[in-house]
């Protein structure tokens, strides 16, 4: 009997070398987990620090934060007066509605169109399948700033029904801003959804086809319900991106009352003086809708990001 084999009850033999190797593997795995938790904890604190600091500043009056000593010192007053002033001074509710008018249709239309294209390129084979997918994917590499001038001139010429814009052009309309967001988000959404749909078993649609299901029925009743995690994850990301955008609203809108919530923050800045505490309160209020969307769809969002992580 080798030195590495030890008899145990019942006449069995235990391989001590193998057991020691498993102990070493478990110890190393535990060490890697500890390192990962430490790194993630540090990164989380660094990421949350600016948000916590902004919230802290928003609760303090400007008179207590004029100098570095008073800013870093122990606070004398903490209240929500800055939030009340920011809400009243910038008409936040009106700008929240503007952002909703732009963001909600843009996200819904983007996900709908992207899911249709992803369904076509992932479930069916045709000559220009790969070319079509690469075209949408390549659009993510196009910097939006390079088309500002031509897009501005096009928006001044494109007609739009009077019911959608009193100026009867795409410029200075909610739909014009929503349309450019749809155009730029389509590529990323199509890329993500097509990869997700390719991972679904082809037997699902084949069985539906045998049962006489139309293409629309396959898309609506089979594929789309299975894509809910991916759609939720994309919905959260796109809501955040479109809601926080200021560039397109600044370039494609001239009427200040039509601009989104980011314009309301700009209205809190004075011509010669800016109350940073007031601006911090406005920024915290502006972030509330995206936080609500994230927490409502948190389970689906995490599920959509981690799908396939345990395969292989």
C-alpha positions as protocol buffer text, in pm:
chain_id: "A"
residue {
  index: 1
  type: UNK
  ca { x: 0 y: 0 z: 0 }
}
residue {
  index: 2
  type: UNK
  ca { x: 140 y: 340 z: -99 }
}
residue {
  index: 3
  type: UNK
  ca { x: 210 y: 608 z: 154 }
}
residue {
  index: 4
  type: UNK
  ca { x: -59 y: 824 z: -3 }
}
residue {
  index: 5
  type: UNK
  ca { x: -336 y: 567 z: 48 }
}
residue {
  index: 6
  type: UNK
  ca { x: -499 y: 548 z: 392 }
}
residue {
  index: 7
  type: UNK
  ca { x: -745 y: 273 z: 489 }
}
residue {
  index: 8
  type: UNK
  ca { x: -1078 y: 385 z: 627 }
}
residue {
  index: 9
  type: UNK
  ca { x: -1382 y: 209 z: 774 }
}
residue {
  index: 10
  type: UNK
  ca { x: -1547 y: -48 z: 554 }
}
residue {
  index: 11
  type: UNK
  ca { x: -1226 y: -155 z: 381 }
}
residue {
  index: 12
  type: UNK
  ca { x: -1216 y: 152 z: 155 }
}
residue {
  index: 13
  type: UNK
  ca { x: -897 y: 344 z: 74 }
}
residue {
  index: 14
  type: UNK
  ca { x: -870 y: 722 z: 82 }
}
residue {
  index: 15
  type: UNK
  ca { x: -623 y: 895 z: -150 }
}
residue {
  index: 16
  type: UNK
  ca { x: -469 y: 1162 z: 73 }
}
residue {
  index: 17
  type: UNK
  ca { x: -280 y: 1327 z: -215 }
}
residue {
  index: 18
  type: UNK
  ca { x: -604 y: 1379 z: -405 }
}
residue {
  index: 19
  type: UNK
  ca { x: -776 y: 1519 z: -95 }
}
residue {
  index: 20
  type: UNK
  ca { x: -487 y: 1758 z: -32 }
}
residue {
  index: 21
  type: UNK
  ca { x: -506 y: 1879 z: -392 }
}
residue {
  index: 22
  type: UNK
  ca { x: -877 y: 1951 z: -354 }
}
residue {
  index: 23
  type: UNK
  ca { x: -811 y: 2144 z: -33 }
}
residue {
  index: 24
  type: UNK
  ca { x: -548 y: 2354 z: -211 }
}
residue {
  index: 25
  type: UNK
  ca { x: -789 y: 2423 z: -500 }
}
residue {
  index: 26
  type: UNK
  ca { x: -1064 y: 2530 z: -259 }
}
residue {
  index: 27
  type: UNK
  ca { x: -822 y: 2752 z: -68 }
}
residue {
  index: 28
  type: UNK
  ca { x: -705 y: 2923 z: -388 }
}
residue {
  index: 29
  type: UNK
  ca { x: -1062 y: 2969 z: -505 }
}
residue {
  index: 30
  type: UNK
  ca { x: -1154 y: 3125 z: -173 }
}
residue {
  index: 31
  type: UNK
  ca { x: -857 y: 3361 z: -196 }
}
residue {
  index: 32
  type: UNK
  ca { x: -961 y: 3467 z: -547 }
}
residue {
  index: 33
  type: UNK
  ca { x: -1314 y: 3534 z: -421 }
}
residue {
  index: 34
  type: UNK
  ca { x: -1181 y: 3746 z: -136 }
}
residue {
  index: 35
  type: UNK
  ca { x: -967 y: 3950 z: -376 }
}
residue {
  index: 36
  type: UNK
  ca { x: -1262 y: 3993 z: -612 }
}
residue {
  index: 37
  type: UNK
  ca { x: -1490 y: 4113 z: -331 }
}
residue {
  index: 38
  type: UNK
  ca { x: -1228 y: 4360 z: -208 }
}
residue {
  index: 39
  type: UNK
  ca { x: -1169 y: 4502 z: -557 }
}
residue {
  index: 40
  type: UNK
  ca { x: -1542 y: 4527 z: -630 }
}
residue {
  index: 41
  type: UNK
  ca { x: -1607 y: 4690 z: -292 }
}
residue {
  index: 42
  type: UNK
  ca { x: -1337 y: 4952 z: -353 }
}
residue {
  index: 43
  type: UNK
  ca { x: -1469 y: 5023 z: -702 }
}
residue {
  index: 44
  type: UNK
  ca { x: -1825 y: 5050 z: -569 }
}
residue {
  index: 45
  type: UNK
  ca { x: -1719 y: 5303 z: -306 }
}
residue {
  index: 46
  type: UNK
  ca { x: -1527 y: 5507 z: -566 }
}
residue {
  index: 47
  type: UNK
  ca { x: -1830 y: 5500 z: -797 }
}
residue {
  index: 48
  type: UNK
  ca { x: -2077 y: 5600 z: -523 }
}
residue {
  index: 49
  type: UNK
  ca { x: -1857 y: 5869 z: -369 }
}
residue {
  index: 50
  type: UNK
  ca { x: -1943 y: 6147 z: -621 }
}
residue {
  index: 51
  type: UNK
  ca { x: -2315 y: 6068 z: -588 }
}
residue {
  index: 52
  type: UNK
  ca { x: -2302 y: 6073 z: -209 }
}
residue {
  index: 53
  type: UNK
  ca { x: -2099 y: 6394 z: -216 }
}
residue {
  index: 54
  type: UNK
  ca { x: -2351 y: 6559 z: -454 }
}
residue {
  index: 55
  type: UNK
  ca { x: -2638 y: 6459 z: -227 }
}
residue {
  index: 56
  type: UNK
  ca { x: -2450 y: 6592 z: 75 }
}
residue {
  index: 57
  type: UNK
  ca { x: -2384 y: 6927 z: -95 }
}
residue {
  index: 58
  type: UNK
  ca { x: -2747 y: 6953 z: -204 }
}
residue {
  index: 59
  type: UNK
  ca { x: -2859 y: 6941 z: 162 }
}
residue {
  index: 60
  type: UNK
  ca { x: -2637 y: 7233 z: 268 }
}
residue {
  index: 61
  type: UNK
  ca { x: -2702 y: 7604 z: 212 }
}
residue {
  index: 62
  type: UNK
  ca { x: -2465 y: 7796 z: -11 }
}
residue {
  index: 63
  type: UNK
  ca { x: -2357 y: 8021 z: 276 }
}
residue {
  index: 64
  type: UNK
  ca { x: -2191 y: 7723 z: 449 }
}
residue {
  index: 65
  type: UNK
  ca { x: -1994 y: 7607 z: 145 }
}
residue {
  index: 66
  type: UNK
  ca { x: -1837 y: 7928 z: 15 }
}
residue {
  index: 67
  type: UNK
  ca { x: -1487 y: 7835 z: 131 }
}
residue {
  index: 68
  type: UNK
  ca { x: -1291 y: 7510 z: 136 }
}
residue {
  index: 69
  type: UNK
  ca { x: -1280 y: 7506 z: 518 }
}
residue {
  index: 70
  type: UNK
  ca { x: -1656 y: 7541 z: 553 }
}
residue {
  index: 71
  type: UNK
  ca { x: -1717 y: 7292 z: 270 }
}
residue {
  index: 72
  type: UNK
  ca { x: -1513 y: 7019 z: 437 }
}
residue {
  index: 73
  type: UNK
  ca { x: -1614 y: 7112 z: 791 }
}
residue {
  index: 74
  type: UNK
  ca { x: -1895 y: 6970 z: 998 }
}
residue {
  index: 75
  type: UNK
  ca { x: -2232 y: 7088 z: 859 }
}
residue {
  index: 76
  type: UNK
  ca { x: -2443 y: 7326 z: 1066 }
}
residue {
  index: 77
  type: UNK
  ca { x: -2758 y: 7291 z: 855 }
}
residue {
  index: 78
  type: UNK
  ca { x: -2896 y: 7000 z: 655 }
}
residue {
  index: 79
  type: UNK
  ca { x: -3237 y: 7042 z: 489 }
}
residue {
  index: 80
  type: UNK
  ca { x: -3425 y: 7009 z: 160 }
}
residue {
  index: 81
  type: UNK
  ca { x: -3460 y: 7382 z: 90 }
}
residue {
  index: 82
  type: UNK
  ca { x: -3243 y: 7356 z: -221 }
}
residue {
  index: 83
  type: UNK
  ca { x: -3475 y: 7091 z: -362 }
}
residue {
  index: 84
  type: UNK
  ca { x: -3779 y: 7312 z: -311 }
}
residue {
  index: 85
  type: UNK
  ca { x: -3607 y: 7610 z: -473 }
}
residue {
  index: 86
  type: UNK
  ca { x: -3481 y: 7402 z: -766 }
}
residue {
  index: 87
  type: UNK
  ca { x: -3826 y: 7255 z: -828 }
}
residue {
  index: 88
  type: UNK
  ca { x: -3994 y: 7595 z: -825 }
}
residue {
  index: 89
  type: UNK
  ca { x: -3724 y: 7791 z: -1005 }
}
residue {
  index: 90
  type: UNK
  ca { x: -3680 y: 7554 z: -1299 }
}
residue {
  index: 91
  type: UNK
  ca { x: -4034 y: 7423 z: -1344 }
}
residue {
  index: 92
  type: UNK
  ca { x: -3905 y: 7067 z: -1315 }
}
residue {
  index: 93
  type: UNK
  ca { x: -4242 y: 6899 z: -1371 }
}
residue {
  index: 94
  type: UNK
  ca { x: -4276 y: 7058 z: -1714 }
}
residue {
  index: 95
  type: UNK
  ca { x: -3929 y: 6943 z: -1820 }
}
residue {
  index: 96
  type: UNK
  ca { x: -3989 y: 6595 z: -1675 }
}
residue {
  index: 97
  type: UNK
  ca { x: -4290 y: 6568 z: -1908 }
}
residue {
  index: 98
  type: UNK
  ca { x: -4077 y: 6686 z: -2202 }
}
residue {
  index: 99
  type: UNK
  ca { x: -3822 y: 6413 z: -2129 }
}
residue {
  index: 100
  type: UNK
  ca { x: -4098 y: 6152 z: -2104 }
}
residue {
  index: 101
  type: UNK
  ca { x: -4245 y: 6261 z: -2440 }
}
residue {
  index: 102
  type: UNK
  ca { x: -3904 y: 6208 z: -2601 }
}
residue {
  index: 103
  type: UNK
  ca { x: -3774 y: 5907 z: -2407 }
}
residue {
  index: 104
  type: UNK
  ca { x: -4071 y: 5671 z: -2381 }
}
residue {
  index: 105
  type: UNK
  ca { x: -4164 y: 5658 z: -2754 }
}
residue {
  index: 106
  type: UNK
  ca { x: -3796 y: 5645 z: -2854 }
}
residue {
  index: 107
  type: UNK
  ca { x: -3723 y: 5344 z: -2631 }
}
residue {
  index: 108
  type: UNK
  ca { x: -4040 y: 5155 z: -2730 }
}
residue {
  index: 109
  type: UNK
  ca { x: -3998 y: 5213 z: -3106 }
}
residue {
  index: 110
  type: UNK
  ca { x: -3626 y: 5128 z: -3091 }
}
residue {
  index: 111
  type: UNK
  ca { x: -3685 y: 4798 z: -2913 }
}
residue {
  index: 112
  type: UNK
  ca { x: -3972 y: 4707 z: -3144 }
}
residue {
  index: 113
  type: UNK
  ca { x: -3784 y: 4777 z: -3468 }
}
residue {
  index: 114
  type: UNK
  ca { x: -3459 y: 4627 z: -3341 }
}
residue {
  index: 115
  type: UNK
  ca { x: -3637 y: 4309 z: -3233 }
}
residue {
  index: 116
  type: UNK
  ca { x: -3796 y: 4274 z: -3577 }
}
residue {
  index: 117
  type: UNK
  ca { x: -3460 y: 4311 z: -3753 }
}
residue {
  index: 118
  type: UNK
  ca { x: -3286 y: 4081 z: -3504 }
}
residue {
  index: 119
  type: UNK
  ca { x: -3557 y: 3819 z: -3555 }
}
residue {
  index: 120
  type: UNK
  ca { x: -3509 y: 3832 z: -3932 }
}
residue {
  index: 121
  type: UNK
  ca { x: -3128 y: 3808 z: -3931 }
}
residue {
  index: 122
  type: UNK
  ca { x: -3108 y: 3545 z: -3656 }
}
residue {
  index: 123
  type: UNK
  ca { x: -3384 y: 3303 z: -3754 }
}
residue {
  index: 124
  type: UNK
  ca { x: -3371 y: 3319 z: -4134 }
}
residue {
  index: 125
  type: UNK
  ca { x: -3089 y: 3280 z: -4386 }
}
residue {
  index: 126
  type: UNK
  ca { x: -3082 y: 3502 z: -4695 }
}
residue {
  index: 127
  type: UNK
  ca { x: -2818 y: 3656 z: -4918 }
}
residue {
  index: 128
  type: UNK
  ca { x: -2775 y: 3988 z: -4738 }
}
residue {
  index: 129
  type: UNK
  ca { x: -2823 y: 3854 z: -4385 }
}
residue {
  index: 130
  type: UNK
  ca { x: -2469 y: 3921 z: -4263 }
}
residue {
  index: 131
  type: UNK
  ca { x: -2439 y: 4249 z: -4456 }
}
residue {
  index: 132
  type: UNK
  ca { x: -2757 y: 4380 z: -4296 }
}
residue {
  index: 133
  type: UNK
  ca { x: -2640 y: 4290 z: -3945 }
}
residue {
  index: 134
  type: UNK
  ca { x: -2296 y: 4443 z: -4005 }
}
residue {
  index: 135
  type: UNK
  ca { x: -2460 y: 4763 z: -4133 }
}
residue {
  index: 136
  type: UNK
  ca { x: -2655 y: 4808 z: -3811 }
}
residue {
  index: 137
  type: UNK
  ca { x: -2356 y: 4711 z: -3598 }
}
residue {
  index: 138
  type: UNK
  ca { x: -2123 y: 4952 z: -3782 }
}
residue {
  index: 139
  type: UNK
  ca { x: -2357 y: 5241 z: -3703 }
}
residue {
  index: 140
  type: UNK
  ca { x: -2237 y: 5218 z: -3341 }
}
residue {
  index: 141
  type: UNK
  ca { x: -1892 y: 5330 z: -3459 }
}
residue {
  index: 142
  type: UNK
  ca { x: -2022 y: 5654 z: -3610 }
}
residue {
  index: 143
  type: UNK
  ca { x: -1963 y: 5954 z: -3378 }
}
residue {
  index: 144
  type: UNK
  ca { x: -2285 y: 6158 z: -3368 }
}
residue {
  index: 145
  type: UNK
  ca { x: -2097 y: 6488 z: -3364 }
}
residue {
  index: 146
  type: UNK
  ca { x: -1981 y: 6452 z: -3725 }
}
residue {
  index: 147
  type: UNK
  ca { x: -2337 y: 6476 z: -3861 }
}
residue {
  index: 148
  type: UNK
  ca { x: -2455 y: 6774 z: -3655 }
}
residue {
  index: 149
  type: UNK
  ca { x: -2438 y: 7031 z: -3937 }
}
residue {
  index: 150
  type: UNK
  ca { x: -2590 y: 6820 z: -4220 }
}
residue {
  index: 151
  type: UNK
  ca { x: -2858 y: 6683 z: -3986 }
}
residue {
  index: 152
  type: UNK
  ca { x: -2947 y: 7036 z: -3872 }
}
residue {
  index: 153
  type: UNK
  ca { x: -2992 y: 7149 z: -4234 }
}
residue {
  index: 154
  type: UNK
  ca { x: -3196 y: 6837 z: -4319 }
}
residue {
  index: 155
  type: UNK
  ca { x: -3426 y: 6894 z: -4022 }
}
residue {
  index: 156
  type: UNK
  ca { x: -3492 y: 7249 z: -4147 }
}
residue {
  index: 157
  type: UNK
  ca { x: -3608 y: 7110 z: -4484 }
}
residue {
  index: 158
  type: UNK
  ca { x: -3797 y: 6792 z: -4388 }
}
residue {
  index: 159
  type: UNK
  ca { x: -4174 y: 6851 z: -4363 }
}
residue {
  index: 160
  type: UNK
  ca { x: -4378 y: 6736 z: -4065 }
}
residue {
  index: 161
  type: UNK
  ca { x: -4757 y: 6749 z: -4019 }
}
residue {
  index: 162
  type: UNK
  ca { x: -4887 y: 7053 z: -3836 }
}
residue {
  index: 163
  type: UNK
  ca { x: -5040 y: 6829 z: -3569 }
}
residue {
  index: 164
  type: UNK
  ca { x: -4691 y: 6712 z: -3471 }
}
residue {
  index: 165
  type: UNK
  ca { x: -4517 y: 7050 z: -3494 }
}
residue {
  index: 166
  type: UNK
  ca { x: -4666 y: 7393 z: -3549 }
}
residue {
  index: 167
  type: UNK
  ca { x: -4361 y: 7490 z: -3759 }
}
residue {
  index: 168
  type: UNK
  ca { x: -4434 y: 7194 z: -3991 }
}
residue {
  index: 169
  type: UNK
  ca { x: -4070 y: 7086 z: -4002 }
}
residue {
  index: 170
  type: UNK
  ca { x: -3871 y: 6828 z: -3806 }
}
residue {
  index: 171
  type: UNK
  ca { x: -3659 y: 7097 z: -3643 }
}
residue {
  index: 172
  type: UNK
  ca { x: -3773 y: 7210 z: -3298 }
}
residue {
  index: 173
  type: UNK
  ca { x: -4005 y: 6911 z: -3244 }
}
residue {
  index: 174
  type: UNK
  ca { x: -4015 y: 6630 z: -2990 }
}
residue {
  index: 175
  type: UNK
  ca { x: -4042 y: 6374 z: -3270 }
}
residue {
  index: 176
  type: UNK
  ca { x: -3729 y: 6503 z: -3440 }
}
residue {
  index: 177
  type: UNK
  ca { x: -3522 y: 6449 z: -3125 }
}
residue {
  index: 178
  type: UNK
  ca { x: -3684 y: 6109 z: -3064 }
}
residue {
  index: 179
  type: UNK
  ca { x: -3616 y: 6004 z: -3425 }
}
residue {
  index: 180
  type: UNK
  ca { x: -3241 y: 6071 z: -3406 }
}
residue {
  index: 181
  type: UNK
  ca { x: -3221 y: 5874 z: -3081 }
}
residue {
  index: 182
  type: UNK
  ca { x: -3401 y: 5584 z: -3247 }
}
residue {
  index: 183
  type: UNK
  ca { x: -3160 y: 5595 z: -3540 }
}
residue {
  index: 184
  type: UNK
  ca { x: -2849 y: 5586 z: -3321 }
}
residue {
  index: 185
  type: UNK
  ca { x: -2975 y: 5327 z: -3071 }
}
residue {
  index: 186
  type: UNK
  ca { x: -3101 y: 5082 z: -3335 }
}
residue {
  index: 187
  type: UNK
  ca { x: -2756 y: 4944 z: -3413 }
}
residue {
  index: 188
  type: UNK
  ca { x: -2667 y: 4848 z: -3057 }
}
residue {
  index: 189
  type: UNK
  ca { x: -3012 y: 4707 z: -2982 }
}
residue {
  index: 190
  type: UNK
  ca { x: -3013 y: 4499 z: -3302 }
}
residue {
  index: 191
  type: UNK
  ca { x: -2667 y: 4361 z: -3226 }
}
residue {
  index: 192
  type: UNK
  ca { x: -2758 y: 4256 z: -2872 }
}
residue {
  index: 193
  type: UNK
  ca { x: -3098 y: 4108 z: -2960 }
}
residue {
  index: 194
  type: UNK
  ca { x: -2969 y: 3918 z: -3263 }
}
residue {
  index: 195
  type: UNK
  ca { x: -2700 y: 3750 z: -3053 }
}
residue {
  index: 196
  type: UNK
  ca { x: -2958 y: 3665 z: -2787 }
}
residue {
  index: 197
  type: UNK
  ca { x: -3203 y: 3521 z: -3041 }
}
residue {
  index: 198
  type: UNK
  ca { x: -2931 y: 3311 z: -3205 }
}
residue {
  index: 199
  type: UNK
  ca { x: -2881 y: 3135 z: -2870 }
}
residue {
  index: 200
  type: UNK
  ca { x: -3248 y: 3025 z: -2862 }
}
residue {
  index: 201
  type: UNK
  ca { x: -3315 y: 2672 z: -2989 }
}
residue {
  index: 202
  type: UNK
  ca { x: -3420 y: 2666 z: -3355 }
}
residue {
  index: 203
  type: UNK
  ca { x: -3654 y: 2378 z: -3272 }
}
residue {
  index: 204
  type: UNK
  ca { x: -3895 y: 2630 z: -3119 }
}
residue {
  index: 205
  type: UNK
  ca { x: -3969 y: 2807 z: -3445 }
}
residue {
  index: 206
  type: UNK
  ca { x: -3946 y: 2486 z: -3648 }
}
residue {
  index: 207
  type: UNK
  ca { x: -4214 y: 2324 z: -3434 }
}
residue {
  index: 208
  type: UNK
  ca { x: -4430 y: 2635 z: -3463 }
}
residue {
  index: 209
  type: UNK
  ca { x: -4384 y: 2632 z: -3840 }
}
residue {
  index: 210
  type: UNK
  ca { x: -4497 y: 2269 z: -3856 }
}
residue {
  index: 211
  type: UNK
  ca { x: -4806 y: 2363 z: -3654 }
}
residue {
  index: 212
  type: UNK
  ca { x: -4889 y: 2628 z: -3912 }
}
residue {
  index: 213
  type: UNK
  ca { x: -4780 y: 2938 z: -3719 }
}
residue {
  index: 214
  type: UNK
  ca { x: -4712 y: 3244 z: -3930 }
}
residue {
  index: 215
  type: UNK
  ca { x: -4389 y: 3443 z: -3911 }
}
residue {
  index: 216
  type: UNK
  ca { x: -4565 y: 3713 z: -3707 }
}
residue {
  index: 217
  type: UNK
  ca { x: -4699 y: 3450 z: -3464 }
}
residue {
  index: 218
  type: UNK
  ca { x: -4351 y: 3301 z: -3421 }
}
residue {
  index: 219
  type: UNK
  ca { x: -4210 y: 3645 z: -3347 }
}
residue {
  index: 220
  type: UNK
  ca { x: -4487 y: 3766 z: -3116 }
}
residue {
  index: 221
  type: UNK
  ca { x: -4580 y: 3451 z: -2922 }
}
residue {
  index: 222
  type: UNK
  ca { x: -4256 y: 3252 z: -2913 }
}
residue {
  index: 223
  type: UNK
  ca { x: -3943 y: 3461 z: -2960 }
}
residue {
  index: 224
  type: UNK
  ca { x: -4050 y: 3791 z: -2807 }
}
residue {
  index: 225
  type: UNK
  ca { x: -4160 y: 3647 z: -2468 }
}
residue {
  index: 226
  type: UNK
  ca { x: -3826 y: 3464 z: -2439 }
}
residue {
  index: 227
  type: UNK
  ca { x: -3641 y: 3792 z: -2502 }
}
residue {
  index: 228
  type: UNK
  ca { x: -3791 y: 3974 z: -2204 }
}
residue {
  index: 229
  type: UNK
  ca { x: -3466 y: 3978 z: -1999 }
}
residue {
  index: 230
  type: UNK
  ca { x: -3269 y: 4117 z: -2294 }
}
residue {
  index: 231
  type: UNK
  ca { x: -3542 y: 4370 z: -2374 }
}
residue {
  index: 232
  type: UNK
  ca { x: -3554 y: 4480 z: -2009 }
}
residue {
  index: 233
  type: UNK
  ca { x: -3177 y: 4525 z: -1994 }
}
residue {
  index: 234
  type: UNK
  ca { x: -3176 y: 4725 z: -2318 }
}
residue {
  index: 235
  type: UNK
  ca { x: -3476 y: 4926 z: -2198 }
}
residue {
  index: 236
  type: UNK
  ca { x: -3294 y: 5034 z: -1883 }
}
residue {
  index: 237
  type: UNK
  ca { x: -2977 y: 5126 z: -2071 }
}
residue {
  index: 238
  type: UNK
  ca { x: -3156 y: 5318 z: -2345 }
}
residue {
  index: 239
  type: UNK
  ca { x: -3382 y: 5500 z: -2104 }
}
residue {
  index: 240
  type: UNK
  ca { x: -3073 y: 5621 z: -1920 }
}
residue {
  index: 241
  type: UNK
  ca { x: -2887 y: 5722 z: -2237 }
}
residue {
  index: 242
  type: UNK
  ca { x: -3179 y: 5903 z: -2402 }
}
residue {
  index: 243
  type: UNK
  ca { x: -3307 y: 6064 z: -2084 }
}
residue {
  index: 244
  type: UNK
  ca { x: -2963 y: 6205 z: -1996 }
}
residue {
  index: 245
  type: UNK
  ca { x: -2887 y: 6335 z: -2346 }
}
residue {
  index: 246
  type: UNK
  ca { x: -2849 y: 6711 z: -2392 }
}
residue {
  index: 247
  type: UNK
  ca { x: -2663 y: 6735 z: -2724 }
}
residue {
  index: 248
  type: UNK
  ca { x: -2948 y: 6659 z: -2964 }
}
residue {
  index: 249
  type: UNK
  ca { x: -3204 y: 6866 z: -2775 }
}
residue {
  index: 250
  type: UNK
  ca { x: -2962 y: 7160 z: -2778 }
}
residue {
  index: 251
  type: UNK
  ca { x: -2890 y: 7132 z: -3151 }
}
residue {
  index: 252
  type: UNK
  ca { x: -3231 y: 7030 z: -3285 }
}
residue {
  index: 253
  type: UNK
  ca { x: -3452 y: 7248 z: -3065 }
}
residue {
  index: 254
  type: UNK
  ca { x: -3477 y: 7627 z: -3045 }
}
residue {
  index: 255
  type: UNK
  ca { x: -3772 y: 7660 z: -2807 }
}
residue {
  index: 256
  type: UNK
  ca { x: -3645 y: 7635 z: -2451 }
}
residue {
  index: 257
  type: UNK
  ca { x: -3980 y: 7518 z: -2311 }
}
residue {
  index: 258
  type: UNK
  ca { x: -3965 y: 7206 z: -2533 }
}
residue {
  index: 259
  type: UNK
  ca { x: -3626 y: 7086 z: -2417 }
}
residue {
  index: 260
  type: UNK
  ca { x: -3579 y: 6789 z: -2177 }
}
residue {
  index: 261
  type: UNK
  ca { x: -3484 y: 6780 z: -1812 }
}
residue {
  index: 262
  type: UNK
  ca { x: -3116 y: 6841 z: -1883 }
}
residue {
  index: 263
  type: UNK
  ca { x: -3214 y: 7188 z: -2000 }
}
residue {
  index: 264
  type: UNK
  ca { x: -3381 y: 7251 z: -1665 }
}
residue {
  index: 265
  type: UNK
  ca { x: -3045 y: 7197 z: -1496 }
}
residue {
  index: 266
  type: UNK
  ca { x: -2893 y: 7451 z: -1732 }
}
residue {
  index: 267
  type: UNK
  ca { x: -3162 y: 7699 z: -1627 }
}
residue {
  index: 268
  type: UNK
  ca { x: -3036 y: 7681 z: -1269 }
}
residue {
  index: 269
  type: UNK
  ca { x: -2712 y: 7848 z: -1374 }
}
residue {
  index: 270
  type: UNK
  ca { x: -2708 y: 8224 z: -1348 }
}
residue {
  index: 271
  type: UNK
  ca { x: -2542 y: 8465 z: -1588 }
}
residue {
  index: 272
  type: UNK
  ca { x: -2284 y: 8585 z: -1335 }
}
residue {
  index: 273
  type: UNK
  ca { x: -2330 y: 8345 z: -1047 }
}
residue {
  index: 274
  type: UNK
  ca { x: -2407 y: 7974 z: -1004 }
}
residue {
  index: 275
  type: UNK
  ca { x: -2531 y: 7823 z: -680 }
}
residue {
  index: 276
  type: UNK
  ca { x: -2366 y: 7480 z: -692 }
}
residue {
  index: 277
  type: UNK
  ca { x: -2574 y: 7356 z: -399 }
}
residue {
  index: 278
  type: UNK
  ca { x: -2892 y: 7440 z: -589 }
}
residue {
  index: 279
  type: UNK
  ca { x: -2751 y: 7276 z: -902 }
}
residue {
  index: 280
  type: UNK
  ca { x: -2663 y: 6962 z: -701 }
}
residue {
  index: 281
  type: UNK
  ca { x: -3021 y: 6940 z: -575 }
}
residue {
  index: 282
  type: UNK
  ca { x: -3150 y: 6970 z: -931 }
}
residue {
  index: 283
  type: UNK
  ca { x: -2912 y: 6699 z: -1051 }
}
residue {
  index: 284
  type: UNK
  ca { x: -3030 y: 6461 z: -778 }
}
residue {
  index: 285
  type: UNK
  ca { x: -3395 y: 6521 z: -870 }
}
residue {
  index: 286
  type: UNK
  ca { x: -3322 y: 6473 z: -1239 }
}
residue {
  index: 287
  type: UNK
  ca { x: -3170 y: 6132 z: -1164 }
}
residue {
  index: 288
  type: UNK
  ca { x: -3479 y: 5999 z: -984 }
}
residue {
  index: 289
  type: UNK
  ca { x: -3672 y: 5869 z: -1293 }
}
residue {
  index: 290
  type: UNK
  ca { x: -3379 y: 5661 z: -1419 }
}
residue {
  index: 291
  type: UNK
  ca { x: -3330 y: 5515 z: -1071 }
}
residue {
  index: 292
  type: UNK
  ca { x: -3698 y: 5422 z: -1057 }
}
residue {
  index: 293
  type: UNK
  ca { x: -3674 y: 5248 z: -1396 }
}
residue {
  index: 294
  type: UNK
  ca { x: -3366 y: 5057 z: -1284 }
}
residue {
  index: 295
  type: UNK
  ca { x: -3513 y: 4936 z: -954 }
}
residue {
  index: 296
  type: UNK
  ca { x: -3842 y: 4836 z: -1117 }
}
residue {
  index: 297
  type: UNK
  ca { x: -3661 y: 4631 z: -1384 }
}
residue {
  index: 298
  type: UNK
  ca { x: -3362 y: 4535 z: -1169 }
}
residue {
  index: 299
  type: UNK
  ca { x: -3431 y: 4160 z: -1172 }
}
residue {
  index: 300
  type: UNK
  ca { x: -3482 y: 4148 z: -1548 }
}
residue {
  index: 301
  type: UNK
  ca { x: -3188 y: 4380 z: -1606 }
}
residue {
  index: 302
  type: UNK
  ca { x: -2945 y: 4159 z: -1414 }
}
residue {
  index: 303
  type: UNK
  ca { x: -3090 y: 3850 z: -1577 }
}
residue {
  index: 304
  type: UNK
  ca { x: -3043 y: 3998 z: -1922 }
}
residue {
  index: 305
  type: UNK
  ca { x: -2679 y: 4082 z: -1853 }
}
residue {
  index: 306
  type: UNK
  ca { x: -2591 y: 3743 z: -1704 }
}
residue {
  index: 307
  type: UNK
  ca { x: -2765 y: 3518 z: -1956 }
}
residue {
  index: 308
  type: UNK
  ca { x: -2519 y: 3266 z: -2090 }
}
residue {
  index: 309
  type: UNK
  ca { x: -2261 y: 3338 z: -1821 }
}
residue {
  index: 310
  type: UNK
  ca { x: -2282 y: 2981 z: -1689 }
}
residue {
  index: 311
  type: UNK
  ca { x: -2287 y: 2804 z: -2024 }
}
residue {
  index: 312
  type: UNK
  ca { x: -1998 y: 2602 z: -2154 }
}
